[in-house]
Amino acid sequence: MQQDLTQGKIGSGLVRFALPLMAGNLLQQFYNVADTWIVGRFLGAEALAAVGSAYTLMVFLTSILLGLSMGSGAVFSIYYGRREEGALRCSLVISFLLIGGAALLLTAGAFAGADGILQLLQAPKEVAPLMGGYLRVVYAGIIASFLYNYFASLLRALGNSVVPLVFLGVSAVLNVVLDLVFVLVVPWGVEGAALATVIAQYVSGLGIGVYTLARFSGLRPQRRDVRWDAQIAKEIGSLSVLTCVQQSIMNFGILMVQGRVNSFGPQVMAAFAAGVKIDSFAYMPVQDFGNAFSTFTAQNYGAGKRERIEQGIRTALLWVAVFCAVISVGVYLFAPRLMGIFVAAEETEIIRIGARYLRIEGACYLGIGLLFLLYGLYRAVKRPGMSVVLTVLSLGTRVLLAYTLSALPAVGVTGIWVSVPIGWFLADAVGIAYFLRRREKLLE
């Protein structure tokens, strides 16, 4: 199940490694998508708006832990490529303590600031109680999210993308079953949907942690590995913190846009909630391919194989371009039907608003596909600061244009939709130009 990405055919190796990542992310989306579908179908538009808006917040909170784990994963890949097992085990100890501490602080902060968060998101009065109830339960899953993302990043850094998929598969099925029980049978409403998500998250988080430590004895830290190494800590801090900043800025920008969406009322909120789920499914494979490309690049960077990295860049660009073209066409053509998955047929206005959102975003998926490759590349070659720059540029443009354009009566909420691809392509242009100018230095 492990792949050494410094050897063998590049194209087939990348695809084999990326496919379990794609399938795993697909299953991970079921955590909230199951909530969205069941809540939207059986609890109504206001409950759908509440859960959808809460999802945007939870993505932001967990993105902090995801970013820290992804940054540490890049360090793990580099040490693995160099075959430095002692440094790898020491980095596991340091990163686990740092990220675990961040998860505890994040959980405490989320519970303490629960009321202020609802105000920040401008939740309408008819939605706020439902959203607050959902969040107060789902915050308990932050620690589980840390455990899963940490151990999944470790296994993927070593070329194992299958095991994380297995644990996600089990927990995703469990989540759907518990959603149906806690919403339709008990019934506990939106709090039941949140509880189902939390239980499923702990199954995957604890399960993958126990498996990794039991199965890979060589990764278990020994007494001599439990120490503070300034150089290793510096590498982890540099890559993890900046990757975390990049992920957090990206999702905080989305959170700010969510606040503007909420100001247009429950119908637009519900349309956006469903549209974002479809959107994330649509471009999720290129996001995972970007993460696979990052692991490939980091392993080869550690092994000093520059030529192989350059070949990998060309291969990755081709795969992303083809996939984005196919998905863009599909989403554009079937946007109303896709909205119908989450929204009852009689909610024609919600479907109309959501379909317009999907058609605008769907036509431009190439922009986000290229951006994910750039994020993965700069993280792998120890330039996570450039990923932060691209994220600030992309999301800054998005937030600024969303608030500016949507304030124009002739444009309205469409201004929020068009701001997204503009931000993508602007960041792409800057990221590509920087790579072409600094190519020799980046890959040395």
Salt bridges, closest charged atoms under 4 A:
ASP4 OD2 - ARG83 NH2 2.66
ASP115 OD1 - ARG136 NH2 2.64
ASP225 OD2 - ARG89 NE 2.75
ASP229 OD2 - ARG227 NH1 3.04
GLU235 OE2 - LYS382 NZ 3.14
GLU310 OE2 - ARG306 NE 3.40
GLU310 OE2 - ARG439 NE 3.49
GLU349 OE2 - ARG352 NH2 2.68
GLU440 OE1 - ARG306 NH2 2.81
GLU444 OE2 - LYS441 NZ 3.80
